Amino acid sequence: MSKTRGVHTMANRHEDELTAVQAALAAEHAAVYGYGVVGGRIARNRRTEAQTAYDGHRARRDALHREVRDLGGTPQAAAAAYELPFPVPDAAAAARLAAELEDRLAAVYADLVRAGGKARRREAAAALREAAVRAVRWRGSGVAFPGLVERATAAAPSDSASASADAL
């Protein structure tokens, strides 16, 4: 019985890891889209920062795409568009959006740290750290436990199981 339980547990871990990698891929797709909006509205003096973040998220997205395949999954495709969490009419809103994107990525990477194997956990922790640092740069302040902020807001009544998968 323990042998069967061990096989089942290993299969569950693999599925959990694949699910977490797919979630990170989906979040990176959304971030790439979101940074396209940020880049169109951000102040001139922050464009290089936005471009660097955009390029970094594209590279992570591409790496996660390969990881999903390596795990035997079919990589989730990007949506044609994503619903923004708030209007982005100006540079201040663009900076807020960038911080929000990074906060959401930190939460997804926190999940991947939990679900991933040793090497993947190390990569996810690095991605979480990078997202937290970018969020601080965009916002001007940080949070005590990056990646856990999302959990606190997930319990809010506005979030529901029927929320659009194409929302940032």
PLY file of the C-alpha trace (Angstrom):
ply
format ascii 1.0
element vertex 168
property float x
property float y
property float z
element edge 167
property int vertex1
property int vertex2
end_header
0.00 0.00 0.00
2.80 2.43 0.79
4.34 1.73 -2.60
1.08 2.68 -4.31
0.77 5.74 -2.08
4.32 6.78 -3.03
3.58 6.45 -6.76
0.35 8.38 -6.32
2.16 11.08 -4.36
4.85 11.38 -7.04
2.17 11.68 -9.73
0.39 14.33 -7.67
3.63 16.27 -7.20
4.24 16.17 -10.94
0.70 17.41 -11.62
1.04 20.13 -8.95
4.32 21.24 -10.47
2.89 21.26 -14.00
-0.14 23.24 -12.80
2.12 25.77 -11.05
4.35 26.14 -14.12
1.26 26.63 -16.32
0.00 29.30 -13.89
3.36 31.07 -14.05
3.25 30.90 -17.85
-0.26 32.39 -17.88
0.88 35.15 -15.50
3.87 35.94 -17.71
1.58 36.13 -20.77
-0.55 38.65 -18.86
2.53 40.58 -17.73
3.84 40.87 -21.29
0.46 42.24 -22.36
0.31 44.55 -19.35
3.78 45.93 -19.97
2.68 46.75 -23.51
0.08 49.03 -21.93
2.61 50.36 -19.41
5.09 51.16 -22.19
2.49 53.20 -24.05
1.69 55.38 -21.02
4.79 55.51 -18.85
6.78 58.71 -18.43
9.79 59.12 -20.70
12.25 58.84 -17.79
10.93 55.33 -16.93
10.69 53.87 -20.43
13.99 52.02 -20.17
12.83 50.43 -16.91
9.55 49.39 -18.55
11.36 48.00 -21.60
13.75 46.02 -19.41
10.84 44.53 -17.45
8.97 43.74 -20.68
12.02 41.97 -22.13
12.57 40.06 -18.89
8.97 38.86 -18.82
9.14 37.77 -22.46
12.27 35.74 -21.69
10.66 34.12 -18.63
7.50 33.41 -20.63
9.53 31.65 -23.30
11.46 29.62 -20.69
8.21 28.60 -18.97
6.79 27.55 -22.32
9.71 25.14 -22.69
9.34 23.94 -19.09
5.68 23.05 -19.62
6.70 20.96 -22.63
9.51 19.35 -20.65
6.94 18.35 -18.02
4.81 16.71 -20.73
2.17 19.43 -20.89
0.81 21.62 -23.64
1.78 25.25 -22.99
-1.13 27.56 -22.44
-1.44 30.14 -25.20
-1.71 33.84 -24.51
-5.13 35.43 -24.68
-5.78 37.94 -27.45
-6.33 40.60 -24.78
-6.53 40.90 -21.02
-8.85 42.92 -18.81
-6.91 45.58 -16.96
-7.60 45.90 -13.21
-8.20 49.65 -13.59
-8.05 52.33 -16.31
-4.54 53.39 -17.35
-4.91 56.90 -18.75
-1.55 58.33 -17.68
1.99 57.67 -16.44
0.99 57.42 -12.77
-1.59 54.74 -13.56
0.95 52.94 -15.76
3.39 52.77 -12.83
0.58 51.44 -10.59
-0.24 48.82 -13.23
3.41 47.73 -13.42
3.51 47.34 -9.62
0.25 45.35 -9.71
1.62 43.06 -12.43
4.72 42.38 -10.36
2.67 41.72 -7.21
0.56 39.18 -9.07
3.64 37.51 -10.51
5.19 37.28 -7.06
2.11 35.40 -5.85
2.27 32.95 -8.74
5.98 32.37 -8.23
5.41 31.81 -4.50
3.09 28.96 -5.52
5.74 27.59 -7.87
8.33 27.70 -5.08
5.99 25.46 -3.05
5.17 23.07 -5.90
8.46 22.92 -7.77
11.32 20.49 -7.58
14.71 21.66 -6.30
15.99 23.34 -9.49
12.60 24.80 -10.40
12.13 26.03 -6.83
15.41 27.94 -7.07
14.34 29.55 -10.37
10.90 30.40 -8.98
12.44 31.98 -5.88
14.67 34.11 -8.12
11.64 35.16 -10.20
9.69 35.98 -7.03
12.58 38.11 -5.77
12.87 39.94 -9.11
9.11 40.62 -9.18
9.21 41.93 -5.60
12.14 44.25 -6.39
10.43 45.58 -9.53
7.19 46.14 -7.59
9.10 48.20 -5.01
10.74 50.25 -7.77
7.41 50.94 -9.44
5.48 51.62 -6.25
8.20 53.19 -4.15
7.50 50.87 -1.22
7.40 47.16 -0.52
5.46 44.56 1.40
6.69 42.35 4.21
6.04 39.06 2.43
6.07 39.39 -1.36
3.86 36.85 -3.02
1.45 36.62 -0.11
-0.37 39.90 -0.79
-2.39 38.17 -3.49
-3.75 35.69 -0.96
-5.11 38.48 1.23
-6.96 40.10 -1.67
-8.17 36.77 -3.04
-10.62 36.49 -0.15
-12.26 39.80 -1.07
-15.91 39.54 -2.23
-15.08 41.06 -5.63
-13.03 38.01 -6.56
-15.01 34.99 -7.62
-14.52 31.64 -9.23
-16.26 32.99 -12.31
-13.71 35.80 -12.76
-12.39 36.06 -16.29
-9.30 34.00 -17.04
-8.22 36.89 -19.22
-8.05 39.39 -16.36
-4.67 40.70 -15.31
0 1
1 2
2 3
3 4
4 5
5 6
6 7
7 8
8 9
9 10
10 11
11 12
12 13
13 14
14 15
15 16
16 17
17 18
18 19
19 20
20 21
21 22
22 23
23 24
24 25
25 26
26 27
27 28
28 29
29 30
30 31
31 32
32 33
33 34
34 35
35 36
36 37
37 38
38 39
39 40
40 41
41 42
42 43
43 44
44 45
45 46
46 47
47 48
48 49
49 50
50 51
51 52
52 53
53 54
54 55
55 56
56 57
57 58
58 59
59 60
60 61
61 62
62 63
63 64
64 65
65 66
66 67
67 68
68 69
69 70
70 71
71 72
72 73
73 74
74 75
75 76
76 77
77 78
78 79
79 80
80 81
81 82
82 83
83 84
84 85
85 86
86 87
87 88
88 89
89 90
90 91
91 92
92 93
93 94
94 95
95 96
96 97
97 98
98 99
99 100
100 101
101 102
102 103
103 104
104 105
105 106
106 107
107 108
108 109
109 110
110 111
111 112
112 113
113 114
114 115
115 116
116 117
117 118
118 119
119 120
120 121
121 122
122 123
123 124
124 125
125 126
126 127
127 128
128 129
129 130
130 131
131 132
132 133
133 134
134 135
135 136
136 137
137 138
138 139
139 140
140 141
141 142
142 143
143 144
144 145
145 146
146 147
147 148
148 149
149 150
150 151
151 152
152 153
153 154
154 155
155 156
156 157
157 158
158 159
159 160
160 161
161 162
162 163
163 164
164 165
165 166
166 167
